[in-house]
Amino acid sequence: MNHRYIAHFDSTKLPRIDTDFLVIGSGSAGLRAAIEANQHGDVVLVTKSVVKESNTRYAQGGIAVAMSEDDAIDFHVEDTLKAGVGFCDEVAVQTMVEEGIQRVSELIEWGANFDKDGNELSFTMEAAHQRRRIVHSGDATGWETANVLSNQLIKQERVRVIEHAFAVDLMTQDDACYGAVVLIDNNLHCIFAKAVILATGGLGRIYQCTSNPDVATGDGFAAAWRAGCKMMDMEFVQFHPTTLFLVDAPHFLISEAVRGEGGILINIRGERFMARYDEKEELAPRDVVSRAILNEMQLTGFPCVYLDITHRSPDFIRNRFPTIYQTCKHHGIDITTDLIPVRSGAHFMMGGVRTNLNAETNIRGLYACGEVACTGVHGANRLASNSLLECIVFGMRAGKAATEYAKKVKVDDYAKIKIHSEAPPQGVLSNEPFDVQSVREMIREVMWDNIGILRGGNELKTASDILSEIVERRLWNRVEEFELQNILDIAKLIAEAATLRTESRGAHYRTDFPERDDTHWQKHIVLCRNEQPEIVE
Ligand SMILES: Cc1cc2nc3c(=O)[nH]c(=O)nc-3n(C[C@H](O)[C@H](O)[C@H](O)COP(=O)(O)OP(=O)(O)OC[C@H]3O[C@@H](n4cnc5c(N)ncnc54)[C@H](O)[C@@H]3O)c2cc1C
C-alpha cells in the first residue's frame, strides 16, 4: 500500500502504547463502540478535546425511534428512504431502524432521562417524519446521551481514556491497520492495537457557516483517505436551515423541533414563504428549506430570514426549549416575544468512509462508525434525528465486529510491526512563513461560496483551482497544522465528487444540472487515493 502520512515518525523511536482496541473519538459512536469492545479486551479511547466535546454533545432535537404506539418500523424505514431521495442502502436502513429500538431501550436502562408524558415516553415531531417519533431530553438530548454513555464506559474496567490526544494518521501496512500516530502533550506516540475503531465525527468546520463545534474538522475522513480507505458519497453535505444569525454570535443551531412544534419562517418583508416551495411548508426536508431560505435572502437582498415561535405560550417555549431559550436570551433575543434571525449552516456529512453493515472498511482491522462512516443509511439527505440512532446502532456493531477480528490477531502479528513515515517531501513553501489561520479561513470561505447549498460547474472549477494552488508542506507538527492539512484534503475530495455528479439530488444541488437523473446517476461515487473514481450501484 502506498502510504501518505502527514506526521514524520518512526514507530521504533516514538513512545509506544499497546492495547487490544483503539477507539478514536468520544462522541456517541465512539463511546458506544468502546463499551462493546471493552467486554472483550483492553480499550484505549483517544479524543482531541475533553470526552464530552463532540457533535453529539450539541444534538438538540432527539433520537428518532419507532417506539410510539401509532408508529411502526415500516413507517420509519419509509420516511428514511424518502428523505434519502432513492439513494439509501435499504438493508442498512432496516438494520438501523430495527436495532435502534433495542439500543434506545438500553440507553433508558442505563439511566437516560428522556422526557415523558405521564409515565410514557414523549415523542416529538420533526420535518419529513410521518409520525411523532423523536425521543428527547428537553432540547439537550445529545448532552444526555453523551453523559449516559460516558458514565457507562467509565464504570467498566480496562478502559483508558486519553483526552487532548489528537490522532494524526492511521498506521497501515499491507492493507491492514495496526493503530494510529497520536499527538499527546505535544509529543507523537504510536498506539498499536489489534483493531482500530474510527469514530471522529463530522466536518462542518470546513465551511464558513456551520452548526458544528471546533473539533469537527473532519480529521478522521482525511486520515482514512490518506490510509487508502474508499470514500463514498462525499458530495452529500447537509445544510441545516436554521442556525442563529447574529453578528459576533456563534452559528448556534435552532433545532428542527422548533418548526416541529409550530415555528414558522418569514422573510424580512414579513411574508411566510415556505408554501411557495413545498406543500409540507416548514416541515419540508432540510435541503428544500435551506434552498428556500437562500432564495428568499437573494430575493429580498437581506442576509437572513426569521423563525417565529411566539404564538406558543411562553411557558411551553421555556420548558420545551430551555437551551435555545437561554442561549438566544444571552444574545439579546427573547424567543417568547422576538423573531429569531436565522440562516443555513453546514451541519452533517452523509458521505464518508465506506463501510458494510459491520462497520468494516476496505482496510483490515479498521472499523468506522458514526458520522465519519458511510453506511448508506442517509442516502442523499439525512432524515432529522436519525444520526444519533445510527451512532448507537453502528457503534455497537463496530465494537462487536472489532472484537471478532481481534480474536484472530496473534499478539506477535502486531507486536513486531514497525512503521515509519516516508521522508516528508520539501514543499515549495516549507521554509517560508505560513499563516495557518488565514489559509484555513480562506478554504472555509471558498467552500461556502462555491461548494455550499448550491454548486455550479463554474464555482466548482473555481474552488478546485484555488484548492490545488495551496501548496502542501507536510512538515506539520502542531494540531492547527494537522487540521489544516485535513481540511484541505477533504475540501478537495468534496470538490471532486461534487464536480463528477452532474445532477441534483437531495443535499447536492447543481445549478447547472438542476434535475435528478436516475438514468445516469442512481449510482455512488467512490474515491480512493491513487485510483480512478469508481461509480458503483
Ligand atoms: C448542533 C447540532 C445538533 C444536532 N442535533 C441532532 C439531533 O437532534 N439528532 C440527531 O440524531 N443528530 C443531531 N446532530 C448530529 C449528531 O449530533 C452527530 O451526527 C453525531 O452526534 C455524530 O456522532 P459521532 O460519534 O459520529 O461524532 P461526534 O459526536 O462528533 O464525536 C467525534 C469525536 O471524535 C473526536 N475527534 C475528532 N477528530 C479527532 C482526532 N483527530 N483525534 C482524536 N479525536 C478526534 C472529537 O473530539 C469527538 O470526541 C446534531 C449535530 C449538531 C452539530
The ligand as a Gaussian input file, in Angstrom:
#p B3LYP/6-31G(d) Opt

LIG

0 1
 C      -25.789000      21.433000      16.840000
 C      -26.098000      20.035000      16.409000
 C      -27.355000      19.490000      16.668000
 C      -27.650000      18.180000      16.275000
 N      -28.869000      17.623000      16.606000
 C      -29.084000      16.321000      16.330000
 C      -30.275000      15.668000      16.794000
 O      -31.124000      16.277000      17.457000
 N      -30.434000      14.345000      16.491000
 C      -29.525000      13.634000      15.780000
 O      -29.727000      12.438000      15.544000
 N      -28.383000      14.232000      15.356000
 C      -28.138000      15.530000      15.623000
 N      -26.978000      16.114000      15.205000
 C      -25.984000      15.285000      14.508000
 C      -25.318000      14.387000      15.512000
 O      -25.134000      15.086000      16.717000
 C      -23.969000      13.897000      15.023000
 O      -24.053000      13.447000      13.709000
 C      -23.495000      12.749000      15.888000
 O      -23.506000      13.137000      17.233000
 C      -22.111000      12.309000      15.478000
 O      -21.616000      11.462000      16.469000
 P      -20.178000      10.830000      16.292000
 O      -19.959000       9.988000      17.492000
 O      -20.054000      10.216000      14.963000
 O      -19.213000      12.092000      16.286000
 P      -19.022000      13.238000      17.357000
 O      -20.108000      13.249000      18.343000
 O      -18.733000      14.482000      16.644000
 O      -17.694000      12.770000      18.087000
 C      -16.462000      12.777000      17.405000
 C      -15.365000      12.664000      18.418000
 O      -14.114000      12.490000      17.772000
 C      -13.164000      13.367000      18.334000
 N      -12.139000      13.622000      17.327000
 C      -12.277000      14.217000      16.121000
 N      -11.097000      14.252000      15.484000
 C      -10.190000      13.667000      16.304000
 C       -8.804000      13.431000      16.215000
 N       -8.070000      13.815000      15.171000
 N       -8.182000      12.798000      17.244000
 C       -8.882000      12.433000      18.336000
 N      -10.206000      12.640000      18.484000
 C      -10.842000      13.253000      17.470000
 C      -13.975000      14.577000      18.730000
 O      -13.296000      15.352000      19.667000
 C      -15.207000      13.895000      19.291000
 O      -14.982000      13.450000      20.595000
 C      -26.675000      17.415000      15.588000
 C      -25.420000      17.970000      15.321000
 C      -25.128000      19.256000      15.732000
 C      -23.764000      19.826000      15.450000

